[in-house]
């Protein structure tokens, strides 16, 4: 059996393309961080407020777990809605960015 011939191929990367790729990666990281903080604040508010309100109402009316449980259920639904909304926003932003990149690449070829 013969040995396969090894080909020595080298690729060159255009410096402009490398900078554009680096900027794209930086933008993606920045979008991830801002989306994470946005979702964190939304979750904190939508979870803490109903539970604290339920505890305060229970203390006032002396109905120990009733309103706290209602607040917990509201917090679960509101938290789920906050996560869903943030995911939709991120997906829309990524789709807009992808379509914008396709248009700019077409214009660059012309």
Buried (B, 14 or more C-beta within 10 A) or exposed (E): EEEEEEEEEEEEEEEEEEEEEEEEEEEEEEBEEEBEEBBEEBBEEBBEBBBEBBBEBBEEEEEEEEBBEBBBEBBEEBBEEBBEEBEEEBEEEEEEBEEEEEEEEEEEEE
